[in-house]
Amino acid sequence: MSLDILTYLQHTTEAEKTTFYVHGEDEDGEETLQARQALLVACTQYQKLFITLEPRRRYLTHSQVPGEEEVEIDFLQDYEEVEAIMEDAGLDGIYDGDQGVLYHNLLFLLMNP
């Protein structure tokens, strides 16, 4: 049973998802910025790990450097970095009492390849 991504995202809290933009082309061949969605799968004190909802899954991090106002956003190329964040997050996405984010979002991704 496949779930509709748009319906799922409407019922996902803002803290559990993010929007990022990629360069693409519209039907006229003009360069545009296209909005894409990613779901939170792990969270540590200073980082959030998201997985993209594109057919080619990618990992995106939001990192808060202590003392800095701006959040650094980066796509991870090395799976060892992903594993390190997952390990720091306790492998289950639990931080500040928020439980189940990891399992809920991974279940959605598994059901919707």
C-alpha positions as CSV (number, residue, x, y, z in Angstrom):
1,M,0.0,0.0,0.0
2,S,1.5,3.3,-1.1
3,L,0.8,6.6,0.7
4,D,0.4,9.9,-1.1
5,I,3.5,12.0,-0.3
6,L,1.6,15.3,-0.3
7,T,-1.1,14.0,2.1
8,Y,1.6,12.6,4.3
9,L,3.5,15.9,4.4
10,Q,0.3,17.8,5.3
11,H,0.1,15.7,8.5
12,T,3.8,15.9,9.4
13,T,4.8,18.7,11.8
14,E,7.1,21.5,10.6
15,A,9.9,20.4,13.0
16,E,10.0,16.9,11.3
17,K,10.5,18.1,7.7
18,T,12.3,20.7,5.7
19,T,12.2,22.2,2.2
20,F,15.3,22.7,0.1
21,Y,15.8,24.0,-3.4
22,V,17.6,22.5,-6.4
23,H,18.4,24.0,-9.8
24,G,16.3,22.5,-12.6
25,E,14.7,23.4,-15.9
26,D,11.0,24.1,-16.6
27,E,9.1,22.8,-19.6
28,D,10.5,25.7,-21.7
29,G,14.1,24.8,-20.8
30,E,14.4,27.9,-18.5
31,E,16.6,27.5,-15.4
32,T,14.4,27.5,-12.2
33,L,14.7,26.7,-8.5
34,Q,12.5,23.7,-7.6
35,A,11.3,23.0,-4.1
36,R,11.9,19.5,-2.7
37,Q,11.0,18.0,0.7
38,A,13.0,16.0,3.2
39,L,12.0,14.2,6.4
40,L,13.8,14.3,9.7
41,V,15.3,10.9,10.6
42,A,17.8,11.8,13.4
43,C,18.5,14.7,15.8
44,T,21.4,15.5,18.1
45,Q,21.9,18.6,20.1
46,Y,23.6,20.5,17.3
47,Q,22.5,18.6,14.1
48,K,19.4,17.4,12.4
49,L,19.6,14.7,9.7
50,F,17.0,14.6,7.0
51,I,16.5,12.2,4.1
52,T,15.2,13.6,0.8
53,L,11.9,12.4,-0.8
54,E,13.4,12.4,-4.3
55,P,13.6,9.0,-6.1
56,R,17.4,9.2,-5.5
57,R,17.5,9.5,-1.7
58,R,20.1,11.9,-0.3
59,Y,21.0,12.9,3.2
60,L,20.8,16.6,4.2
61,T,22.0,18.1,7.5
62,H,21.1,21.2,9.4
63,S,24.0,22.0,11.8
64,Q,23.9,24.7,14.5
65,V,27.3,25.9,15.4
66,P,27.3,27.0,19.1
67,G,27.4,30.8,19.3
68,E,26.3,31.2,15.7
69,E,22.8,32.4,14.6
70,E,22.8,30.8,11.1
71,V,22.2,27.2,10.5
72,E,24.6,25.4,8.1
73,I,22.9,23.2,5.5
74,D,24.9,20.5,3.7
75,F,24.3,17.3,1.7
76,L,26.3,14.4,3.0
77,Q,28.3,12.4,0.4
78,D,29.9,9.9,2.8
79,Y,27.7,7.4,4.5
80,E,30.1,7.2,7.4
81,E,29.0,10.8,8.3
82,V,25.4,9.6,8.3
83,E,26.2,6.7,10.5
84,A,28.0,9.0,13.0
85,I,25.0,11.3,13.3
86,M,22.7,8.4,13.7
87,E,25.0,7.0,16.4
88,D,25.2,10.4,18.2
89,A,21.4,10.5,18.1
90,G,21.2,7.2,19.8
91,L,20.2,5.4,16.6
92,D,16.6,6.0,17.3
93,G,16.1,9.8,16.8
94,I,15.3,10.4,20.5
95,Y,16.3,13.9,21.7
96,D,14.6,16.2,24.2
97,G,11.8,13.7,24.7
98,D,10.8,13.5,21.0
99,Q,10.3,9.8,20.4
100,G,9.3,7.9,17.3
101,V,10.3,10.5,14.6
102,L,12.9,8.1,13.1
103,Y,10.7,5.0,13.0
104,H,7.6,6.9,11.8
105,N,9.5,8.6,8.9
106,L,11.6,5.6,7.9
107,L,8.4,3.5,7.8
108,F,6.9,6.0,5.4
109,L,10.1,5.8,3.2
110,L,10.1,2.0,3.2
111,M,6.4,2.0,2.2
112,N,7.0,4.5,-0.7
113,P,10.1,3.5,-2.7
